[in-house]
Amino acid sequence: MPADGRFVAGARLALTTFTTLPVRAGRIDRAVAGTAMSLAPAVGALLGAVLGGVLLLLAALTAPLVAAGVTVGVGALLTRGLHLDGLADTVDALGSYRRGAAALEIMKKPDVGPFGVVALVVVLLVQAAALAELAGRSWPACLAAVVAATAAGRLGVTLACRRGVPAARPEGLGALVAGTVGPPAVALGAVAVALVAAAAVPGRPWQGPIAVGVALAVAVALLAHVVRRLGGVTGDVLGATVEVVTTLVYLGLVLSG
């Protein structure tokens, strides 16, 4: 497939994977999947711009916490709740202290265990509380913060799909995308997200990039643990990475010192 055709197919796959936009997916193979996972932060930035606009609009009409709660809900709606589902399944599997196939079998179960429930509650509460605080900042800082956090979460997927990280199963999304992203795409995404994050904290341009860096470092540690326990990444692990990184960036952007 020509490079331009692969880019278009990859963009379509990225949009259908990370949003509910009614975009018809084209050809899907590992080359296209690598392009899609490399473009994940850009899709995250687009989604973040929408969510930032929702937050700012609602904050002008109602209480900040209400605006934040609705914004979190809109985010789940626009992603079909897939990342939250992945978070719950991954935490349940890791919390079982089982390894390999036994842990992967837990991830397949449709029910959510206590570890998964707690993880969902904590993540949603932290995100809502952080968004409520961000709603009180100037609109450029607020928008930059939401865009940076949402893009960073998807950059976590780019990081998880880098070469050298195996898939846990021979089938599924993890098998399609694992190991398809090269270092340049990860580095470029990290620089771009850090630059946006620099505008998220007025008077402290260093805080945003540090928040992104710390969140990505945690993602690397989490992925290493997942590979040891599960044997590699799955679609659920990718979703969990999105939520963990997004939440940590939000937390880092609202810390005061």
Backbone torsions as a table, in degrees:
resi	resn	phi	psi	omega
1	MET	NA	131.7	177.3
2	PRO	-58.2	155.3	-176.4
3	ALA	-59.0	-40.6	-178.9
4	ASP	-67.5	-37.0	177.2
5	GLY	-67.2	-37.7	177.8
6	ARG	-65.7	-37.0	179.7
7	PHE	-64.9	-45.1	-179.9
8	VAL	-63.5	-45.2	178.9
9	ALA	-63.5	-39.0	178.6
10	GLY	-65.9	-40.1	177.8
11	ALA	-63.0	-41.7	177.4
12	ARG	-62.0	-45.0	-179.6
13	LEU	-64.4	-39.2	178.7
14	ALA	-62.1	-43.1	-179.5
15	LEU	-66.6	-41.5	-179.0
16	THR	-73.6	-25.9	-180.0
17	THR	-79.4	-40.0	-171.5
18	PHE	-104.8	-5.0	178.5
19	THR	-142.8	174.8	176.3
20	THR	-99.8	14.6	179.0
21	LEU	-58.5	135.5	-176.9
22	PRO	-77.0	66.5	-179.9
23	VAL	-105.9	128.9	179.9
24	ARG	-78.2	126.4	178.9
25	ALA	-71.4	142.5	177.2
26	GLY	-96.2	-141.3	179.2
27	ARG	-64.4	138.4	-179.2
28	ILE	-125.8	117.4	171.3
29	ASP	-147.6	-176.5	-174.8
30	ARG	-67.5	-33.1	177.6
31	ALA	-65.1	-44.9	177.3
32	VAL	-65.0	-40.2	179.1
33	ALA	-61.7	-39.2	177.7
34	GLY	-62.7	-40.8	176.2
35	THR	-63.5	-42.5	-179.5
36	ALA	-62.1	-44.3	-178.7
37	MET	-70.2	-29.2	175.1
38	SER	-69.5	-31.6	-179.6
39	LEU	-86.2	-2.5	-177.2
40	ALA	-54.1	-43.9	178.6
41	PRO	-61.6	-34.7	178.8
42	ALA	-65.9	-41.3	176.1
43	VAL	-64.4	-39.1	176.7
44	GLY	-61.9	-38.8	177.8
45	ALA	-64.6	-40.7	177.1
46	LEU	-61.4	-47.0	178.2
47	LEU	-62.8	-39.9	179.4
48	GLY	-63.9	-36.2	177.6
49	ALA	-63.5	-40.2	177.9
50	VAL	-65.1	-46.8	-178.3
51	LEU	-67.1	-36.7	177.0
52	GLY	-63.7	-39.8	177.0
53	GLY	-64.7	-40.4	177.5
54	VAL	-62.2	-45.2	-179.4
55	LEU	-61.2	-47.3	-178.1
56	LEU	-64.6	-40.8	179.6
57	LEU	-64.6	-47.9	-178.2
58	LEU	-68.6	-34.1	179.9
59	ALA	-65.4	-25.9	177.3
60	ALA	-78.6	-13.1	-175.6
61	LEU	-111.7	-21.6	-173.9
62	THR	-148.2	-174.1	-178.7
63	ALA	-67.1	147.2	-177.7
64	PRO	-56.9	-40.3	-178.2
65	LEU	-67.6	-36.8	176.3
66	VAL	-65.0	-45.0	178.4
67	ALA	-60.0	-41.1	-179.5
68	ALA	-66.1	-43.6	179.7
69	GLY	-61.8	-42.8	178.8
70	VAL	-66.1	-38.9	179.6
71	THR	-62.5	-41.9	176.3
72	VAL	-60.9	-41.4	178.4
73	GLY	-64.5	-40.2	177.9
74	VAL	-64.0	-38.9	178.0
75	GLY	-60.7	-42.0	178.0
76	ALA	-66.1	-38.6	179.8
77	LEU	-64.6	-42.7	-176.8
78	LEU	-73.5	-10.8	177.8
79	THR	-117.9	11.1	-179.3
80	ARG	60.9	15.4	179.9
81	GLY	67.2	13.8	-174.8
82	LEU	-66.0	-38.2	-178.6
83	HIS	-69.2	-38.2	177.5
84	LEU	-65.9	-39.6	176.3
85	ASP	-62.3	-41.8	178.1
86	GLY	-64.0	-38.4	177.5
87	LEU	-61.3	-48.9	-178.6
88	ALA	-60.9	-45.3	-178.5
89	ASP	-65.4	-41.0	-178.9
90	THR	-67.1	-44.1	179.8
91	VAL	-65.5	-38.9	176.1
92	ASP	-60.6	-44.1	-179.2
93	ALA	-64.8	-45.4	-179.8
94	LEU	-68.4	-35.8	-179.5
95	GLY	-70.9	-15.0	180.0
96	SER	-77.8	-14.4	-177.0
97	TYR	63.5	17.0	174.6
98	ARG	-92.9	164.8	-177.5
99	ARG	-126.4	161.2	172.0
100	GLY	56.3	-132.9	-174.3
101	ALA	-61.1	-35.6	-179.5
102	ALA	-64.1	-42.0	178.1
103	ALA	-69.3	-39.2	178.9
104	LEU	-64.6	-32.3	178.2
105	GLU	-66.4	-36.2	177.0
106	ILE	-63.7	-38.0	-179.2
107	MET	-65.0	-25.9	-178.5
108	LYS	-79.1	-18.9	-175.5
109	LYS	-66.6	141.3	-176.6
110	PRO	-74.8	-21.3	-177.9
111	ASP	-82.6	162.8	179.0
112	VAL	-112.8	126.9	179.6
113	GLY	-84.1	178.7	-176.7
114	PRO	-62.4	-37.7	178.1
115	PHE	-62.3	-43.0	180.0
116	GLY	-64.7	-40.6	179.4
117	VAL	-62.6	-46.4	-179.9
118	VAL	-61.5	-42.5	179.8
119	ALA	-61.0	-43.7	179.2
120	LEU	-62.8	-44.9	-178.4
121	VAL	-62.4	-46.6	-178.3
122	VAL	-62.7	-47.0	-178.2
123	VAL	-62.5	-46.0	-178.3
124	LEU	-67.3	-37.9	178.8
125	LEU	-66.6	-45.2	-179.4
126	VAL	-64.0	-43.3	179.5
127	GLN	-62.7	-44.3	-179.6
128	ALA	-64.9	-43.4	-180.0
129	ALA	-63.9	-40.9	179.3
130	ALA	-66.1	-42.1	179.1
131	LEU	-64.0	-35.2	177.6
132	ALA	-63.0	-38.6	178.3
133	GLU	-71.2	-40.7	-179.3
134	LEU	-65.7	-28.6	180.0
135	ALA	-62.9	-20.9	179.4
136	GLY	-85.6	-4.1	179.4
137	ARG	-87.1	172.2	175.9
138	SER	-59.6	152.5	-174.8
139	TRP	-61.9	-35.3	177.8
140	PRO	-65.0	-40.2	179.8
141	ALA	-67.6	-42.1	179.1
142	CYS	-61.8	-47.1	-178.8
143	LEU	-64.2	-42.1	179.0
144	ALA	-62.0	-38.7	-179.0
145	ALA	-65.0	-45.9	-178.6
146	VAL	-67.9	-42.0	178.1
147	VAL	-62.7	-44.4	-177.9
148	ALA	-64.5	-44.8	-178.3
149	ALA	-65.9	-42.3	-178.3
150	THR	-70.0	-39.8	176.9
151	ALA	-67.6	-39.0	179.2
152	ALA	-62.6	-37.5	177.6
153	GLY	-59.6	-42.2	178.9
154	ARG	-75.3	-27.0	172.8
155	LEU	-64.1	-28.9	174.6
156	GLY	-59.9	-34.8	176.6
157	VAL	-68.5	-43.6	176.2
158	THR	-55.7	-43.7	178.4
159	LEU	-63.3	-40.7	-178.4
160	ALA	-69.7	-22.3	-178.0
161	CYS	-98.8	11.6	-179.3
162	ARG	-69.9	159.4	-179.8
163	ARG	-60.8	138.1	-179.4
164	GLY	102.9	-15.7	177.5
165	VAL	-97.8	115.5	-174.9
166	PRO	-82.1	168.3	172.7
167	ALA	-90.9	148.0	-179.3
168	ALA	-80.6	-25.9	-178.3
169	ARG	-126.9	156.4	178.0
170	PRO	-80.0	-2.6	179.4
171	GLU	-135.7	172.3	177.7
172	GLY	93.1	-178.7	-177.3
173	LEU	-61.3	-40.9	-179.4
174	GLY	-58.0	-43.3	179.8
175	ALA	-65.9	-32.4	-179.3
176	LEU	-70.9	-39.0	-170.1
177	VAL	-105.9	-17.5	-176.1
178	ALA	-60.4	132.7	176.3
179	GLY	72.3	18.0	-175.9
180	THR	-97.1	-8.0	-174.0
181	VAL	-109.3	131.4	178.6
182	GLY	-87.6	163.4	-179.5
183	PRO	-55.0	-39.1	-178.4
184	PRO	-58.6	-38.8	-179.6
185	ALA	-65.9	-39.4	178.4
186	VAL	-65.1	-45.8	-178.3
187	ALA	-64.4	-44.5	-179.6
188	LEU	-63.0	-43.2	178.4
189	GLY	-62.1	-41.1	-179.3
190	ALA	-64.3	-42.4	179.0
191	VAL	-64.2	-44.7	-178.2
192	ALA	-63.1	-45.2	-179.1
193	VAL	-66.6	-39.9	179.1
194	ALA	-62.4	-38.6	179.2
195	LEU	-64.2	-41.4	177.2
196	VAL	-65.6	-41.4	-177.8
197	ALA	-65.2	-24.5	-179.8
198	ALA	-62.0	-23.1	-179.8
199	ALA	-94.5	4.4	-172.7
200	ALA	-84.6	-22.4	-177.7
201	VAL	-121.7	101.7	-177.3
202	PRO	-55.7	130.9	177.8
203	GLY	81.3	-6.9	-178.7
204	ARG	-136.5	69.5	-174.8
205	PRO	-64.5	-16.3	179.8
206	TRP	-81.4	-22.1	-172.3
207	GLN	-67.1	-41.5	-179.2
208	GLY	-61.9	-51.8	178.0
209	PRO	-59.7	-36.6	177.2
210	ILE	-64.8	-41.7	178.8
211	ALA	-60.0	-41.9	178.5
212	VAL	-65.3	-44.3	-179.1
213	GLY	-62.7	-43.1	179.6
214	VAL	-64.8	-43.5	-179.7
215	ALA	-61.6	-41.3	179.3
216	LEU	-69.0	-34.9	176.6
217	ALA	-64.0	-40.6	176.2
218	VAL	-63.6	-39.1	178.4
219	ALA	-61.9	-40.3	177.9
220	VAL	-61.4	-44.2	179.2
221	ALA	-64.7	-42.3	178.8
222	LEU	-62.0	-44.1	-179.2
223	LEU	-64.7	-38.1	177.4
224	ALA	-62.8	-40.4	178.1
225	HIS	-66.1	-41.4	179.2
226	VAL	-62.8	-42.2	179.5
227	VAL	-62.8	-39.8	177.9
228	ARG	-65.3	-41.1	-175.0
229	ARG	-82.3	-41.1	-173.1
230	LEU	-105.0	-17.5	-177.3
231	GLY	95.4	-6.6	-179.6
232	GLY	161.7	-167.3	-177.2
233	VAL	-98.8	155.8	174.4
234	THR	-131.8	175.9	175.5
235	GLY	-60.0	-37.8	178.3
236	ASP	-63.6	-40.5	179.1
237	VAL	-63.0	-39.3	177.8
238	LEU	-62.1	-43.3	178.0
239	GLY	-62.8	-41.7	178.5
240	ALA	-62.4	-39.3	179.0
241	THR	-62.4	-40.9	176.7
242	VAL	-55.6	-51.3	-175.0
243	GLU	-69.4	-39.1	-179.7
244	VAL	-64.5	-48.3	-178.1
245	VAL	-66.6	-44.2	178.8
246	THR	-58.1	-46.8	-178.4
247	THR	-64.1	-42.9	-179.8
248	LEU	-65.8	-37.0	177.8
249	VAL	-66.8	-44.7	176.2
250	TYR	-56.3	-44.9	-179.0
251	LEU	-62.1	-44.1	179.8
252	GLY	-65.4	-30.0	-178.8
253	LEU	-76.9	-20.9	-178.4
254	VAL	-104.8	-1.4	175.6
255	LEU	-67.8	140.6	177.5
256	SER	-120.7	144.1	-177.4
257	GLY	-132.5	NA	NA
